[in-house]
Amino acid sequence: MNQPIPLPPRASEPDPIRGVLAIVAVFAVLVFWRLGTPSKIMFDEVHYLPAARHLIALSSRLNPEHPLLGKELIALGMMLFGDNPFGWRFCNALYGVIGLYGAIRAFWWASLSGRGTLLFGVFLATNFIWFVLSRIAILDMAMAASLALAFWQWALAARKGARVHLVLAGLFMGLSMGGKWNGVPLMVFPGLWYAHARWRASAGQASAGQASAGRPHRALAWLVGRAGGPVPGVCLIEAALWLGIWPVLVYFATFTPAMFYAVNPLSPWHLVEWQQTMLKLQDSVVKPHRYMSHWYQWMLNARPIWFFYEKWDGAQRGVLMIGNPYTMWAGLPALLWCAADGAMALARRSLALPGKWWPTGRDRLSALSGMAALFYVGSLFFWAINGKPVQFYYHYQLAAVFLDAALALVLAQLWRRGLRWPAWTSLALALLGFVYFFPILAASPLPSVKSFRLFTWMPVWK
């Protein structure tokens, strides 16, 4: 007889949904507060605002090296609220808030740790990068928020075992690619997870007679078996549709407006060929920029960018793209902890019974710690090998999310062991850093033209 596949473990801590909603609500208020300030175009808005105007007019291609979703969101905001600073930035701000909620809920459903979830929510909301990118009309939030929503649905699929969450995960993966390609290396993990989970579950589905017949029976069960986890009723072949083919179709659908340009419209039959053209255009940007940097500098929080710094709207104002000093630096030793903890959890899981494809108890946070370290490396690996010569600190956005997750996971495990002061201290330092730097995150009035000295603690920050 087939062995039953156990259900995913339930949370031992209550769902901290009220705390999550409070964090997201405060973040939303701060993001939308004076969103139109500065009223002047800042940093790469100079590229994407004209491209959005061309989309609205369906006139011709502009900024063709990037996908369209981010520019479509900017255009939507302009159509709703006018071609003004609030309209430029509205959709990114809204999507940043929604993406923050998705990221926090992804952490909860993956970890089932209430305290860890709240810590992660505060760390991400105050890591500076997510906040600043929610208040500027560039493409990165379309990519990152969509990926956060995809991971939320992926975690729900693992916990609740419902097909709809796989479908939604694939949808948001496609939208993330439609914003930017930065998150593509991370999108292979849901499919790999499903293949691994189905392999473990297939061992519990074969009868004793089938098992003695050899590996082919298990291989067949792996590909087409529908009983048991991770999503009952969904075989590996169907999962490949939702996590592989479906995201690509969604991504291609984001190019639909380009097929109606008055000048040189994009043919649907040349979509694949156009991706190669986009890649060549991105690699052709080789002119040095004063703020260009490398991935190893991002890890040290050592090469920020002044998105804006001048007297405007009646006062001296600035917007600095930098990471929260505490979480960016404290997260690095936390990553090492997570990598070691994950490796030990993997060693323990190697002895797990067939059919047991999710971690339980102590192993749950340890396994998630290893995943946070792996995703952090995956986020940086893209930039270390892609050969693009001009890169910037805000490309650290995804890696910083997993850095915050690693720090929260370590503190949650210390809390379980009775050490609570590290969590309270980290929470206080992260919040203090956000409050101190807030004037140059939200373009608030500054006392003088020399006020940047209050925030540039290191020479390389100037």
MOGIHU-V704719 format. One record per residue. SS is DSSP state (A for helix, B for strand, O for the rest). Layout:
((SS) (SS))
//
This chain:
((O) (O) (O) (O) (O) (O) (O) (O) (O) (O) (O) (O) (O) (O) (O) (O) (A) (A) (A) (A) (A) (A) (A) (A) (A) (A) (A) (A) (A) (A) (A) (A) (O) (O) (O) (O) (O) (O) (O) (O) (O) (O) (O) (O) (A) (A) (A) (A) (A) (A) (A) (A) (A) (A) (A) (A) (A) (O) (O) (O) (O) (O) (O) (O) (O) (O) (O) (O) (A) (A) (A) (A) (A) (A) (A) (A) (A) (A) (A) (A) (A) (O) (O) (O) (A) (A) (A) (A) (A) (A) (A) (A) (A) (A) (A) (A) (A) (A) (A) (A) (A) (A) (A) (A) (A) (A) (A) (A) (A) (A) (A) (O) (O) (A) (A) (A) (A) (A) (A) (A) (A) (A) (A) (A) (A) (O) (O) (O) (A) (A) (A) (A) (A) (O) (O) (O) (O) (O) (O) (A) (A) (A) (A) (A) (A) (A) (A) (A) (A) (A) (A) (A) (A) (A) (A) (A) (A) (A) (A) (A) (O) (O) (A) (A) (A) (A) (A) (A) (A) (A) (A) (A) (A) (A) (A) (A) (A) (A) (A) (O) (O) (O) (O) (A) (A) (A) (A) (A) (A) (A) (A) (A) (A) (A) (A) (A) (A) (A) (A) (A) (A) (A) (A) (A) (A) (O) (O) (A) (A) (A) (A) (A) (A) (O) (A) (A) (A) (A) (A) (A) (A) (A) (A) (A) (O) (O) (O) (O) (O) (O) (O) (O) (O) (O) (O) (A) (A) (A) (A) (A) (A) (A) (A) (A) (A) (A) (A) (A) (A) (A) (A) (A) (A) (O) (O) (A) (A) (A) (A) (A) (O) (O) (O) (O) (O) (O) (O) (A) (A) (A) (A) (A) (A) (A) (A) (A) (A) (A) (A) (A) (A) (A) (A) (O) (O) (O) (O) (O) (O) (O) (O) (O) (O) (O) (A) (A) (A) (A) (A) (O) (O) (O) (O) (O) (B) (B) (B) (B) (B) (B) (B) (B) (O) (O) (B) (B) (B) (B) (B) (B) (B) (O) (O) (O) (A) (A) (A) (A) (A) (A) (A) (A) (A) (A) (A) (A) (A) (A) (A) (A) (A) (A) (A) (A) (A) (A) (A) (A) (A) (O) (O) (O) (O) (O) (O) (O) (O) (O) (O) (O) (O) (A) (A) (A) (A) (A) (A) (A) (A) (A) (A) (A) (A) (A) (A) (A) (A) (A) (A) (A) (A) (A) (A) (A) (A) (O) (O) (O) (O) (O) (O) (O) (A) (A) (A) (A) (A) (A) (A) (A) (A) (A) (A) (A) (A) (A) (A) (A) (A) (A) (A) (A) (A) (A) (A) (A) (O) (O) (O) (O) (A) (A) (A) (A) (A) (A) (A) (A) (A) (A) (A) (A) (A) (A) (A) (A) (A) (A) (A) (A) (O) (O) (O) (O) (O) (B) (O) (O) (O) (O) (A) (A) (A) (A) (O) (O) (O) (O) (A) (A) (A) (O))
//
